[in-house]
Each structure stands twice: as structure tokens, then as C-alpha cells.
Amino acid sequence: MSRSDRPDPLRAWWRRLTLVGALLLLHGWALAQGVALQLLNAERVEDGLALSFSTRFELPKAAEDALLKGVAIYFVADVQVLRSRWYWRDARISQVSRTWRLTWQPLTRQYRVSTGGLHQSFDTLGEAIASLRGVSGWRVADAKDIEDGGRYYLEFSYKLDTTQLPRPMQIGLGGSQGWTLSADHTLTLNLDAPSTPPPNKPQP
């Protein structure tokens, strides 16, 4: 084998390093375009089924620019609770949605987050975004709809909702425009009723 045909260790190392760098850049782009779902939990409570979730994301630059120009930005969480049935299609027992509206108030120079008739103002965009990243104890099904021992699962989605933008802005929007921001997940639920001892009988 001639000297020119021998593998160059330095060149091979540089090629691997370049590949790793490209993969890291691609991973960073994917995180920048999406939502990292950090927590999704549902538990049975006295009045039904309560959901808690937490996400991690940054507002896309295109959305931030539109916000500062007076455009309201909307985030929507959708939840469906379904009961598994072997003899027929699964039964949907609940479908709920929650919307957050983010706006910039130029007179007060504050960001405002509105949801369910409640409003809260923040001095920085980071604080406003932090309030949008999750919720705790959201009732997504009533107690009357939950059966002991039933097999249930929950379909969850959370996104920046471009359908609520002004109509002219919706034309041509896509991933290349920097507006893609969403997460979807299915969660299997264990909703068996907790066992309790008979009345007036001490536990062993």
C-alpha cells in the first residue's frame, strides 16, 4: 500500500468531529422549533381527573417580532380522555381545551397573559413565557365519568396556534417561517379506586 493510500487518522478524526457537530446543530434546531414535554401527569381526585404538565420552549423570533408589532399570540392545550373497550371503539369521555393569549402592552411596556377570564402582566417576555409553559391541577374529566377499574388513556397536545393569527399572516406560514411549536403525547392512566379498610375495622 502506498503512502497516499493509507488512511489519514487526522482526516478521519476531523470527519467524525464534523459529523458530531452537524448532529448537534440539527438537534439544537429541532429543540428551537419544538416543545420539550418535561412533565405530563394525571391523577384521580375527588371531583374527577386532574392534569399537570410542564414544557420547555422559547418563543420563535418571528413570533416575537409579530408580538412587538401588536399581534396577539395564542397557545392552546387540548386534552381528550378515552376509555378502552375491547368490544367496540374506544369511548371518549371528555374533551377539554385551554387557551392562553399573549400580548404586548406598549403603554405600560408590559406583557400580558390572559386565560379563562384571568389576566396577569409581566415586565419581561421571559416571565410571560414561563407562565405559559405549564399548568397544575387542571380538571379534565368529571368524577361521574370515571369508573373504578376502567382502562383509560389520555391524548394531549400543546401548541402555538397559528390559526388564531390575523388572516393575512396565516398565508404561507410553515416550519420555514419559524412558527412551528407543538408537542403531542398519549398517556396511559391507572385509575383504580384506592383500597380502603371496612368501617370501624382497624388495619392489621
Stockholm file with secondary structure:
# STOCKHOLM 1.0

chainA/1-204         MSRSDRPDPLRAWWRRLTLVGALLLLHGWALAQGVALQLLNAERVEDGLALSFSTRFELPKAAEDALLKGVAIYFVADVQVLRSRWYWRDARISQVSRTWRLTWQPLTRQYRVSTGGLHQSFDTLGEAIASLRGVSGWRVADAKDIEDGGRYYLEFSYKLDTTQLPRPMQIGLGGSQGWTLSADHTLTLNLDAPSTPPPNKPQP
#=GR chainA/1-204 SS CCGGGSCCHHHHHHHHHHHHHHHHHHHHHHHHHSCEEEEEEEEEETTEEEEEEEEECCCCHHHHHHHHTTCCEEEEEEEEEEECCSSSSCEEEEEEEEEEEEEEETTTTEEEEEETTEEEEESSHHHHHHHHSEEEEEEEEEGGGCCTTCEEEEEEEEEECGGGSCHHHHTTCSGGGTCCCEEEEEEEEECCCCCCCCTTCCCC
#=GC SS_cons         CCGGGSCCHHHHHHHHHHHHHHHHHHHHHHHHHSCEEEEEEEEEETTEEEEEEEEECCCCHHHHHHHHTTCCEEEEEEEEEEECCSSSSCEEEEEEEEEEEEEEETTTTEEEEEETTEEEEESSHHHHHHHHSEEEEEEEEEGGGCCTTCEEEEEEEEEECGGGSCHHHHTTCSGGGTCCCEEEEEEEEECCCCCCCCTTCCCC
//
